[in-house]
């Protein structure tokens, strides 16, 4: 497995200082991370081109783990064609820059129910046609009110089709009162990416009775979670999601992912001894 970071919003240092994204990349490289989830919406907000971002990633020995798009196939009256056009442009970007995974999110936090699910499935089927033609992995995650439990996520991707993949968020399952371990067991064969964050109980806290914490300390057992995925042959990213500052400091999360990824990566082959060259 590989360790990554989810660049969705403003990164913060341990003391709360907002980090420049280039400063962030340098720090991630020092901690042994390998990739970064690149959100198109973040780059647009910062006025940074993808080419500029990728150049700095490369300078630090990092790779784009996935390219992330804000779409909406769910909301009543949503401009589905605009989301499909965005997926098509995203697929072109991935092909141009050698990115193999396109991630789609949006509409899940404000919609639920059977009709919304049907709209989502139909939109994802059309998007999946685009990504399959491009030879890309295409995934959604468990989040918000739509596909937030493992049961609903599994139902959705099974209805979409066998090539539809998932990004599992071990923290979001806690908020949905759904079991991340069972999710890994049921959805392991479809998993192409993982977002890492964690929570502890906090009775009375709104809107959920949970509080962020370092990922090593929360309700989701990521050691067991990663072990289950490894059993399915998962070798993708464990990407720390940093939105829980200050209860979940970035340094702790990044180091946790780096350590966990090393633990579940196959050992490197021994150096070639040179003995026996030319003999059979």
MARLO-77032 format. One line per 2 residues: number of its first residue (from 1); for each residue x, y, z of N, C-alpha, C, O. Coordinates in steps of 0.001 Angstrom, whole numbers, m for minus. Example, Ala and Ser with C-alpha at 12.3 -4.5 7.8 and 13.67 -1.06 7.14 Angstrom:
BEGIN
1> 13190,m5690,7800,12300,m4500,7800,13200,m3300,7800,14236,m3319,8465  12850,m2250,7080,13670,m1060,7140,12900,30,7870,13409,1138,8039
% end
This chain:
BEGIN
1> 839,m1191,0,0,0,0,881,1251,0,2076,1184,287  279,2369,m321,999,3630,m386,291,4673,474,m925,4616,659
3> 1051,5611,987,501,6656,1843,262,7920,1032,1087,8308,205  m886,8562,1280,m1231,9756,536,m1889,10811,1404,m2023,10655,2618
5> m2293,11891,751,m2887,13048,1421,m4004,13577,530,m3868,13616,m693  m5106,13984,1148,m6276,14468,423,m6267,15992,412,m6563,16621,1428
7> m5928,16592,m735,m5826,18049,m842,m7161,18621,m1314,m7344,18927,m2492  m8099,18758,m354,m9428,19241,m668,m9635,20679,m210,m10399,21419,m831
9> m8957,21092,885,m9108,22428,1436,m7785,22957,1938,m6732,22369,1690  m7844,24075,2648,m6622,24706,3125,m5872,23796,4106,m6423,23427,5143
11> m4630,23432,3793,m3841,22615,4729,m3343,23458,5896,m3040,24640,5739  m3264,22839,7061,m2808,23549,8265,m1647,22827,8912,m1579,21598,8915
13> m735,23611,9457,379,23060,10225,m112,22639,11598,m1268,22876,11946  752,22021,12372,391,21536,13705,m130,22677,14588,m1011,22463,15421
15> 415,23888,14407,16,25033,15234,m1187,25783,14662,m1576,26823,15193  m1769,25270,13596,m2941,25896,13017,m2664,26850,11880,m3597,27328,11233
17> m1418,27134,11625,m1068,28047,10537,m1453,27421,9198,m1183,26248,8943  m2093,28235,8345,m2432,27755,7006,m1151,27628,6188,m357,28565,6100
19> m966,26453,5593,237,26179,4814,24,26503,3350,m1045,26241,2798  1027,27065,2729,1058,27138,1283,1118,25717,735,1812,24868,1294
21> 399,25452,m351,331,24082,m860,1696,23555,m1274,1940,22353,m1174  2592,24419,m1735,3925,23963,m2096,4730,23589,m850,5505,22633,m865
23> 4537,24350,222,5171,24013,1496,4637,22677,2009,5382,21863,2553  3347,22471,1827,2735,21200,2224,3391,20026,1503,3748,19033,2136
25> 3552,20132,193,4123,19030,m574,5525,18681,m78,5880,17505,13  6315,19696,240,7666,19437,748,7614,18656,2052,8402,17734,2261
27> 6683,19028,2931,6545,18329,4202,6064,16903,4023,6536,16002,4716  5127,16679,3102,4640,15321,2849,5765,14425,2357,5871,13267,2762
29> 6600,14963,1485,7721,14169,975,8686,13803,2098,9201,12686,2140  8926,14734,2996,9836,14448,4121,9292,13337,5004,10062,12575,5589
31> 7969,13239,5106,7351,12215,5948,7205,10869,5238,6702,9910,5823  7639,10796,3995,7615,9527,3282,6338,9233,2527,6116,8091,2124
33> 5479,10243,2321,4270,10008,1546,4616,9879,68,5679,10305,m385  3679,9273,m674,3943,9004,m2083,3008,9728,m3028,3366,9948,m4185
35> 1809,10111,m2573,861,10713,m3499,m102,11671,m2837,m219,11720,m1613  m796,12442,m3682,m1757,13440,m3218,m3019,13351,m4070,m2944,13287,m5297
37> m4186,13347,m3410,m5464,13450,m4111,m5618,14892,m4579,m5617,15806,m3755  m5750,15113,m5875,m5836,16449,m6434,m7296,16789,m6734,m7925,16162,m7587
39> m7826,17785,m6026,m9202,18223,m6243,m9223,19387,m7222,m8612,20428,m6982  m9929,19195,m8320,m10050,20249,m9333,m10596,21523,m8727,m10176,22616,m9107
41> m11538,21403,m7779,m12153,22582,m7158,m11146,23361,m6322,m11221,24588,m6261  m10200,22672,m5675,m9187,23356,m4864,m8231,24142,m5759,m7908,25294,m5471
43> m7782,23515,m6839,m6883,24208,m7746,m7553,25443,m8342,m6931,26496,m8477  m8823,25299,m8695,m9552,26440,m9254,m9674,27562,m8241,m9515,28734,m8582
45> m9957,27205,m6992,m10072,28195,m5916,m8755,28938,m5699,m8755,30143,m5443  m7649,28232,m5799,m6334,28827,m5556,m5737,29487,m6802,m4697,30141,m6721
47> m6390,29316,m7946,m5850,29876,m9174,m4575,29193,m9630,m3691,29824,m10209  m4487,27885,m9361,m3298,27104,m9703,m3652,26150,m10836,m4682,25477,m10774
49> m2833,26082,m11851,m3076,25139,m12941,m2655,23740,m12504,m1789,23567,m11646  m3288,22759,m13116,m2917,21374,m12810,m1458,21125,m13186,m739,20422,m12476
51> m1027,21703,m14305,347,21512,m14735,1325,22037,m13686,2342,21402,m13407  1017,23187,m13111,1884,23743,m12067,1906,22839,m10846,2966,22585,m10274
53> 736,22354,m10450,637,21468,m9300,1426,20182,m9526,2164,19737,m8647  1269,19591,m10701,1959,18334,m10991,3473,18524,m11051,4232,17635,m10664
55> 3907,19683,m11535,5347,19941,m11597,5957,19989,m10199,7048,19465,m9972  5242,20627,m9257,5753,20707,m7886,5694,19334,m7219,6606,18960,m6481
57> 4632,18591,m7475,4570,17217,m6974,5794,16424,m7427,6464,15773,m6625  6064,16494,m8711,7190,15747,m9267,8513,16190,m8666,9384,15361,m8404
59> 8671,17492,m8445,9904,18005,m7846,10183,17377,m6485,11336,17239,m6077  9104,16995,m5784,9252,16413,m4451,9126,14889,m4466,9052,14265,m3407
61> 9101,14295,m5639,9008,12843,m5731,7632,12298,m5403,7493,11128,m5045  6602,13149,m5525,5232,12731,m5243,4468,12529,m6543,4870,13022,m7597
63> 3360,11796,m6456,2536,11509,m7627,1092,11928,m7367,674,11998,m6212  324,12208,m8417,m1117,12432,m8239,m1808,11096,m7985,m1821,10226,m8855
65> m2380,10934,m6800,m3024,9662,m6464,m4329,9481,m7222,m4648,8380,m7669  m5082,10567,m7365,m6315,10545,m8139,m6710,11983,m8454,m6227,12923,m7824
67> m7585,12141,m9426,m8097,13452,m9817,m9561,13486,m9404,m10337,12603,m9770  m9936,14513,m8637,m11235,14532,m7961,m12127,15647,m8518,m11705,16798,m8625
69> m13368,15285,m8870,m14297,16216,m9493,m15545,16398,m8636,m16027,15450,m8016  m16061,17624,m8608,m17309,17932,m7913,m18445,17843,m8921,m18617,18732,m9755
71> m19219,16767,m8840,m20329,16537,m9765,m21643,16480,m8986,m21645,16457,m7755  m22758,16458,m9718,m24054,16244,m9071,m24978,15530,m10043,m25533,16124,m10968
73> m25124,14224,m9798,m26049,13405,m10565,m27330,13122,m9783,m28167,12341,m10235  m27492,13748,m8614,m28520,13314,m7667,m29628,14348,m7457,m30806,13993,m7488
75> m29278,15604,m7249,m30247,16624,m6843,m31329,16805,m7901,m31035,16767,m9095  m32589,17003,m7476,m33650,17280,m8443,m33304,18523,m9260,m32944,19562,m8708
77> m33416,18403,m10570,m33117,19537,m11430,m31643,19774,m11679,m31283,20755,m12329  m30773,18898,m11175,m29330,19067,m11386,m29010,19003,m12877,m29672,18296,m13636
79> m27991,19748,m13281,m27541,19749,m14674,m26620,18542,m14876,m25397,18642,m14776  m27244,17413,m15161,m26488,16168,m15302,m25505,16263,m16461,m24383,15764,m16371
81> m25928,16905,m17556,m25036,17005,m18709,m23775,17776,m18363,m22688,17440,m18834  m23915,18816,m17536,m22728,19574,m17120,m21772,18681,m16328,m20556,18779,m16490
83> m22316,17814,m15476,m21464,16897,m14720,m20806,15883,m15643,m19640,15537,m15449  m21534,15403,m16642,m20952,14453,m17593,m19851,15123,m18417,m18818,14517,m18702
85> m20089,16382,m18794,m19051,17111,m19530,m17800,17270,m18667,m16677,17186,m19166  m18003,17501,m17363,m16862,17626,m16449,m16119,16306,m16343,m14889,16288,m16321
87> m16854,15197,m16275,m16216,13876,m16235,m15413,13644,m17515,m14304,13113,m17470  m15978,14044,m18653,m15253,13859,m19920,m13970,14678,m19941,m12925,14187,m20369
89> m14045,15929,m19479,m12834,16750,m19412,m11844,16162,m18405,m10636,16158,m18642  m12366,15668,m17280,m11497,15049,m16283,m10799,13816,m16814,m9627,13585,m16517
91> m11519,13014,m17607,m10910,11829,m18207,m9790,12224,m19163,m8741,11581,m19206  m10024,13291,m19930,m8985,13772,m20845,m7747,14231,m20070,m6615,13965,m20473
93> m7981,14924,m18951,m6873,15377,m18103,m6085,14177,m17580,m4855,14177,m17603  m6794,13168,m17115,m6128,11980,m16579,m5280,11299,m17641,m4142,10910,m17378
95> m5829,11155,m18834,m5086,10511,m19910,m3844,11321,m20279,m2778,10759,m20531  m3990,12635,m20308,m2866,13494,m20677,m1719,13387,m19682,m550,13429,m20066
97> m2061,13245,m18385,m1042,13317,m17347,m751,11974,m16680,m21,11924,m15689  m1301,10906,m17199,m984,9584,m16666,m1618,9283,m15323,m1086,8479,m14558
99> m2752,9916,m15019,m3484,9652,m13776,m4486,8542,m14074,m5207,8616,m15069  m4541,7524,m13238,m5346,6336,m13564,m6682,6268,m12842,m7485,5378,m13121
101> m6936,7189,m11920,m8144,7106,m11100,m8871,8439,m11082,m8291,9464,m10724  m10146,8426,m11471,m11005,9608,m11428,m12045,9396,m10326,m12742,8382,m10299
103> m12136,10361,m9429,m13033,10281,m8267,m14127,11332,m8410,m13848,12481,m8751  m15367,10941,m8150,m16510,11841,m8289,m17249,11956,m6963,m17536,10950,m6315
105> m17557,13198,m6560,m18332,13429,m5343,m19233,14641,m5555,m18903,15559,m6306  m20387,14622,m4871,m21295,15754,m4964,m22737,15321,m4965,m23091,14318,m5584
107> m23578,16077,m4267,m24998,15776,m4195,m25375,14786,m3118,m26556,14643,m2802  m24391,14090,m2539,m24700,13051,m1573,m25094,13603,m200,m25770,12916,566
109> m24688,14813,114,m24929,15345,1453,m26335,15914,1634,m26762,16134,2767  m27059,16156,548,m28359,16815,655,m29489,16011,29,m30603,16520,m95
111> m29233,14778,m365,m30255,13964,m1023,m30260,12550,m457,m29225,12022,m53  m31441,11950,m437,m31573,10565,6,m32873,10004,m560,m33683,10736,m1128
113> m33060,8692,m397,m34289,8057,m842,m34148,7327,m2163,m33138,7447,m2858  m35195,6558,m2500,m35152,5677,m3667,m35051,6452,m4976,m34308,6051,m5871
115> m35781,7549,m5102,m35737,8314,m6350,m34361,8924,m6557,m33835,8919,m7670  m33774,9453,m5479,m32429,10018,m5573,m31421,8939,m5950,m30517,9182,m6749
117> m31574,7750,m5379,m30669,6648,m5702,m30765,6301,m7188,m29746,6077,m7840  m31980,6257,m7720,m32146,5931,m9139,m31494,6986,m10026,m30871,6654,m11034
119> m31637,8258,m9653,m30981,9321,m10419,m29462,9160,m10361,m28767,9331,m11363  m28968,8831,m9185,m27523,8669,m9002,m27003,7520,m9850,m25996,7663,m10544
121> m27681,6385,m9799,m27267,5215,m10564,m27243,5532,m12056,m26292,5180,m12753  m28280,6193,m12540,m28345,6508,m13972,m27208,7445,m14381,m26571,7241,m15415
123> m26958,8467,m13570,m25876,9396,m13882,m24520,8723,m13849,m23678,8964,m14714  m24305,7875,m12845,m23031,7173,m12733,m22825,6192,m13884,m21699,6014,m14347
125> m23884,5564,m14346,m23758,4654,m15487,m23271,5402,m16724,m22435,4896,m17472  m23793,6601,m16935,m23376,7395,m18095,m21934,7874,m17922,m21165,7905,m18882
127> m21576,8245,m16695,m20198,8673,m16433,m19227,7502,m16579,m18115,7662,m17082  m19662,6331,m16135,m18802,5155,m16202,m18490,4783,m17653,m17398,4292,m17938
129> m19417,5006,m18557,m19144,4750,m19974,m17955,5583,m20448,m17116,5106,m21212  m17894,6828,m19987,m16809,7729,m20383,m15476,7239,m19827,m14481,7164,m20547
131> m15469,6906,m18539,m14205,6509,m17905,m13738,5140,m18383,m12535,4908,m18498  m14656,4242,m18660,m14259,2930,m19183,m13629,3067,m20562,m12641,2398,m20865
133> m14193,3925,m21392,m13619,4144,m22716,m12206,4709,m22611,m11359,4460,m23468  m11964,5479,m21539,m10634,6055,m21325,m9699,5093,m20596,m8509,5378,m20465
135> m10210,3972,m20123,m9385,2999,m19414,m9042,3418,m17996,m7992,3046,m17473  m9927,4197,m17369,m9678,4715,m16025,m10509,3993,m14980,m11587,3477,m15278
137> m10002,3958,m13750,m10835,3575,m12612,m11703,4769,m12245,m11242,5910,m12268  m12958,4504,m11907,m13916,5560,m11561,m14576,5174,m10253,m15116,4075,m10130
139> m14537,6087,m9254,m15067,5721,m7941,m15906,6819,m7321,m15794,7995,m7669  m16758,6396,m6383,m17484,7281,m5477,m17164,6818,m4063,m16615,5733,m3867
141> m17513,7651,m3070,m17265,7256,m1687,m18548,7246,m867,m19588,7731,m1311  m18461,6696,313,m19533,6758,1304,m19469,8129,1972,m18460,8493,2576
143> m20578,8893,1854,m20560,10254,2407,m21974,10799,2506,m22854,10403,1742  m22189,11709,3448,m23446,12438,3532,m24636,11558,3828,m24614,10757,4762
145> m25690,11712,3019,m26937,10966,3215,m27151,9899,2148,m28017,9038,2302  m26388,9944,1089,m26569,9021,m29,m25373,8081,m102,m24233,8527,m228
147> m25638,6767,m23,m24568,5761,m28,m23626,5935,1154,m22429,5674,1035  m24157,6376,2304,m23301,6613,3470,m23054,5342,4272,m22060,5263,4994
149> m23930,4346,4167,m23710,3055,4811,m23109,2091,3795,m23211,2302,2587  m22481,1028,4302,m21891,77,3362,m22974,m615,2546,m22758,m941,1379
151> m24152,m847,3159,m25226,m1519,2429,m25690,m689,1231,m25885,m1217,137  m25866,626,1452,m26360,1473,374,m25284,1710,m689,m25585,1788,m1880
153> m24042,1823,m252,m22951,1974,m1211,m22839,731,m2086,m22677,838,m3302  m22923,m443,m1476,m22854,m1688,m2233,m24026,m1789,m3210,m23840,m2169,m4366
155> m25238,m1447,m2746,m26396,m1478,m3637,m26175,m576,m4844,m26457,m959,m5979  m25669,624,m4587,m25482,1591,m5664,m24508,1074,m6713,m24832,1054,m7901
157> m23323,657,m6290,m22315,268,m7276,m22699,m1018,m7994,m22343,m1199,m9159  m23417,m1913,m7326,m23878,m3120,m8005,m24895,m2776,m9078,m24909,m3398,m10140
159> m25752,m1785,m8813,m26720,m1358,m9820,m26045,m637,m10980,m26480,m754,m12126  m24988,103,m10685,m24289,827,m11752,m23604,m140,m12704,m23705,12,m13922
161> m22906,m1135,m12163,m22250,m2110,m13018,m20965,m2629,m12424,m20444,m2054,m11469  m20441,m3719,m12982,m19273,m4389,m12392,m17998,m3556,m12405,m17094,m3831,m11616
163> m17891,m2552,m13266,m16675,m1745,m13335,m16711,m542,m12395,m15713,169,m12278  m17830,m302,m11729,m17925,834,m10816,m17138,535,m9545,m17326,m514,m8930
165> m16251,1459,m9147,m15370,1251,m8012,m15748,2156,m6845,m16603,3033,m6973  m15093,1928,m5699,m15384,2722,m4507,m14099,3251,m3877,m13038,2629,m3937
167> m14243,4420,m3274,m13258,4963,m2342,m13885,4828,m961,m14931,5420,m697  m13264,4062,m84,m13827,3846,1249,m13274,4894,2214,m12066,5120,2276
169> m14176,5530,2966,m13804,6498,3994,m14142,5890,5350,m15307,5811,5738  m13096,5459,6066,m13312,4781,7343,m13901,5665,8413,m14461,5153,9383
171> m13798,6974,8276,m14413,7889,9235,m15876,8147,8946,m16686,8212,9871  m16230,8294,7680,m17621,8567,7330,m18542,7425,7731,m19714,7659,8027
173> m18038,6195,7746,m18882,5085,8188,m19294,5264,9653,m20399,4876,10033  m18425,5842,10468,m18768,6095,11869,m19941,7060,11951,m20890,6826,12699
175> m19880,8141,11187,m20954,9144,11211,m22285,8542,10763,m23346,8977,11211  m22231,7547,9883,m23441,6901,9378,m23906,5750,10267,m24886,5077,9949
177> m23211,5522,11373,m23492,4373,12260,m23452,3086,11430,m24343,2241,11522  m22417,2962,10633,m22199,1806,9773,m20791,1291,10046,m19905,2068,10402
179> m20582,m2,9883,m19325,m613,10292,m18301,m613,9168,m18519,m1222,8121  m17175,76,9390,m16125,164,8369,m15481,m1185,8096,m15084,m1463,6965
181> m15373,m2020,9111,m14753,m3331,8921,m15604,m4191,7985,m15083,m4829,7071  m16916,m4200,8224,m17804,m4941,7329,m17754,m4352,5924,m17804,m5083,4935
183> m17654,m3022,5843,m17548,m2372,4533,m16334,m2880,3773,m16422,m3165,2578  m15197,m2995,4459,m13985,m3500,3811,m14183,m4938,3350,m13723,m5320,2274
185> m14868,m5734,4168,m15112,m7130,3806,m16024,m7239,2586,m15778,m8058,1700  m17075,m6418,2536,m18060,m6518,1466,m17629,m5804,183,m17981,m6227,m918
187> m16864,m4718,335,m16534,m3876,m811,m15060,m3926,m1201,m14629,m3207,m2103  m14288,m4777,m522,m12869,m4878,m817,m12547,m5088,m2288,m11636,m4441,m2803
189> m13268,m5977,m2989,m12933,m6209,m4397,m13141,m4991,m5294,m12567,m4916,m6381  m13955,m4038,m4848,m14219,m2837,m5659,m13417,m1622,m5189,m13522,m550,m5785
191> m12629,m1771,m4147,m11952,m623,m3549,m10702,m247,m4331,m9831,m1082,m4575  m10623,1035,m4726,m9453,1532,m5447,m8750,2665,m4697,m7696,3134,m5127
193> m9333,3107,m3569,m8742,4225,m2835,m9335,4227,m1428,m10428,3704,m1206  m8603,4821,m475,m9079,4898,905,m8800,6293,1450,m7704,6827,1283
195> m9812,6884,2109,m9645,8128,2848,m9604,7796,4334,m10448,7060,4846  m8609,8350,5015,m8356,8001,6412,m8645,9186,7331,m7976,10217,7271
197> m9639,9018,8168,m9894,9914,9292,m10627,9102,10341,m11100,8004,10048  m10735,9629,11583,m11325,8829,12638,m12042,9717,13643,m11806,10923,13714
199> m12926,9090,14423,m13738,9806,15406,m13824,9001,16697,m13673,7779,16701  m14072,9717,17794,m14418,9109,19070,m15793,9633,19475,m16199,10699,19012
201> m16522,8905,20332,m17844,9371,20747,m17770,10712,21485,m16858,10959,22274  m18754,11563,21206,m18885,12855,21894,m20371,13137,22065,m20947,13913,21302
203> m21011,12499,23083,m22467,12634,23273,m22896,14094,23333,m22285,14914,24018  m23967,14396,22593,m24518,15740,22591,m23919,16673,21560,m24459,17756,21329
205> m22837,16291,20942,m22202,17136,19935,m23045,17143,18662,m23610,16118,18282  m23128,18289,18009,m23920,18441,16797,m23014,18709,15594,m21964,19327,15767
207> m23376,18267,14370,m24593,17521,14049,m24484,16018,14303,m25475,15301,14169  m23284,15524,14671,m23111,14116,14992,m22487,13986,16375,m21682,14830,16768
209> m22844,12953,17110,m22290,12781,18475,m20889,12179,18474,m20613,11221,19197  m20008,12749,17655,m18640,12267,17538,m17693,13455,17424,m18097,14552,17039
211> m16438,13222,17761,m15404,14242,17636,m14199,13660,16913,m13813,12514,17144  m13606,14469,16029,m12390,14037,15342,m11306,13663,16345,m11256,14184,17459
213> m10442,12749,15924,m9280,12368,16724,m8202,11862,15780,m8500,11579,14620  m6963,11737,16231,m5939,11123,15379,m6398,9748,14921,m7027,9028,15697
215> m6103,9361,13685,m6669,8117,13138,m6258,6854,13870,m6920,5827,13726  m5195,6895,14645,m4789,5711,15397,m5671,5467,16619,m5612,4387,17207
217> m6493,6452,17017,m7182,6389,18305,m8691,6204,18215,m9326,6011,19252  m9291,6252,17050,m10746,6306,16947,m11438,4965,16871,m10837,3921,17124
219> m12716,5008,16516,m13562,3828,16503,m13239,2874,15361,m13425,1664,15496  m12758,3400,14241,m12384,2523,13132,m10972,1993,13346,m10022,2761,13498
221> m10851,672,13356,m9566,9,13523,m8904,m92,12145,m9158,m1032,11391  m8064,876,11833,m7469,913,10505,m6467,m209,10273,m6240,m603,9129
223> m5874,m723,11318,m4968,m1860,11153,m5748,m3058,10607,m5320,m3703,9650  m6877,m3343,11216,m7716,m4445,10749,m8321,m4131,9379,m8394,m4996,8506
225> m8747,m2892,9208,m9331,m2422,7952,m8346,m2644,6797,m8707,m3204,5762  m7100,m2198,6987,m6085,m2352,5951,m5760,m3813,5704,m5516,m4213,4565
227> m5755,m4612,6763,m5473,m6032,6609,m6507,m6743,5759,m6169,m7617,4960  m7768,m6371,5931,m8833,m6973,5119,m8646,m6601,3655,m8747,m7453,2772
229> m8375,m5324,3402,m8174,m4887,2020,m6948,m5558,1408,m6957,m5918,231  m5885,m5726,2212,m4689,m6399,1711,m5010,m7819,1270,m4431,m8326,309
231> m5943,m8462,1984,m6343,m9806,1614,m7006,m9881,255,m7016,m10937,m378  m7561,m8763,m199,m8140,m8687,m1543,m7111,m8220,m2572,m7434,m8047,m3747
233> m5879,m8017,m2127,m4849,m7568,m3043,m4764,m6070,m3211,m4124,m5582,m4143  m5416,m5317,m2299,m5386,m3858,m2419,m3971,m3330,m2225,m3307,m3661,m1242
235> m3511,m2509,m3167,m2172,m1931,m3088,m2220,m431,m3362,m1213,174,m3731  m3415,172,m3177,m3591,1590,m3457,m3216,2472,m2286,m2464,2071,m1398
237> m3755,3687,m2299,m3388,4702,m1325,m4248,4650,m62,m5436,4331,m101  m3604,4975,1056,m4260,5324,2301,m4044,6830,2447,m2970,7268,2860
239> m5063,7620,2110,m4901,9069,2015,m5495,9756,3240,m6697,9664,3487  m4651,10442,4006,m5125,11141,5186,m6013,12320,4777,m5651,13123,3917
241> m7189,12403,5418,m8125,13508,5191,m7990,14492,6354,m8329,14143,7485  m7503,15711,6108,m7042,16586,7188,m8079,17537,7765,m7704,18477,8464
243> m9365,17336,7504,m10351,18338,7899,m10614,18386,9407,m11335,19270,9870  m10052,17467,10175,m10356,17417,11604,m9471,18247,12509,m9560,18112,13729
245> m8604,19116,11954,m7778,19963,12804,m8684,20834,13679,m9699,21319,13178  m8359,21064,15001,m7132,20681,15706,m7220,19335,16417,m6229,18870,16980
247> m8411,18694,16400,m8551,17421,17107,m7793,16287,16419,m7473,15275,17042  m7512,16465,15136,m6762,15458,14381,m5627,16166,13645,m5758,16477,12461
249> m4521,16421,14328,m3406,17157,13711,m2882,16464,12451,m2784,15239,12386  m2555,17272,11471,m2093,16727,10196,m844,15875,10362,m743,14809,9755
251> 104,16324,11170,1347,15560,11331,1058,14141,11809,1640,13183,11300  156,14002,12789,m183,12677,13304,m798,11804,12211,m433,10639,12050
253> m1740,12389,11460,m2423,11621,10432,m1513,11183,9307,m1595,10053,8827  m640,12092,8890,294,11771,7815,1240,10653,8237,1474,9711,7479
255> 1778,10757,9435,2707,9723,9909,2003,8388,10109,2577,7331,9847  763,8440,10572,m3,7209,10744,m175,6504,9405,43,5296,9311
257> m563,7243,8371,m764,6631,7055,541,6079,6501,557,5005,5901  1634,6808,6699,2933,6344,6206,3333,5039,6882,3815,4114,6228
259> 3129,4972,8194,3483,3764,8936,2600,2589,8541,3086,1476,8341  1295,2844,8430,358,1777,8088,623,1254,6672,569,48,6433
261> 906,2153,5750,1184,1735,4372,2428,864,4308,2450,m140,3598  3462,1244,5046,4680,424,5062,4405,m960,5636,4948,m1958,5162
263> 3565,m1011,6655,3284,m2290,7308,2565,m3246,6368,2762,m4459,6439  1725,m2697,5481,932,m3555,4609,1438,m3585,3179,729,m4013,2269
265> 2669,m3129,2986,3291,m3247,1673,4147,m4497,1649,4744,m4849,2666  4222,m5175,518,5070,m6377,451,6523,m5998,636,6940,m4927,196
267> 7305,m6855,1279,8725,m6548,1465,9453,m6460,138,9132,m7172,m814  10434,m5581,90,11232,m5446,m1129,12036,m6720,m1346,12488,m7336,m381
269> 12221,m7122,m2597,13036,m8318,m2854,14470,m8083,m2432,14949,m6950,m2487  15167,m9126,m2012,16573,m8955,m1603,17418,m8518,m2782,17104,m8851,m3925
271> 18479,m7783,m2526,19366,m7372,m3625,19907,m8593,m4358,20172,m9635,m3759  20063,m8437,m5666,20582,m9536,m6473,22030,m9804,m6068,22866,m8900,m6084
273> 22313,m11035,m5712,23646,m11368,m5206,24690,m11475,m6318,25892,m11350,m6081  24199,m11709,m7537,25147,m11900,m8636,25640,m13322,m8741,26344,m13656,m9693
275> 25287,m14183,m7778,25730,m15575,m7812,24912,m16353,m8834,23717,m16118,m9011  25567,m17257,m9480,24854,m18127,m10405,24570,m17490,m11749,23809,m18060,m12531
277> 25145,m16332,m12061,24913,m15687,m13335,25300,m16642,m14469,26375,m17242,m14465  24406,m16760,m15420,24725,m17520,m16618,24624,m19020,m16448,24980,m19770,m17357
279> 24141,m19476,m15292,24004,m20934,m15102,22548,m21312,m15016,21713,m20499,m14620  22247,m22492,m15370,20892,m23003,m15279,20949,m24442,m14770,19910,m25084,m14612
% end
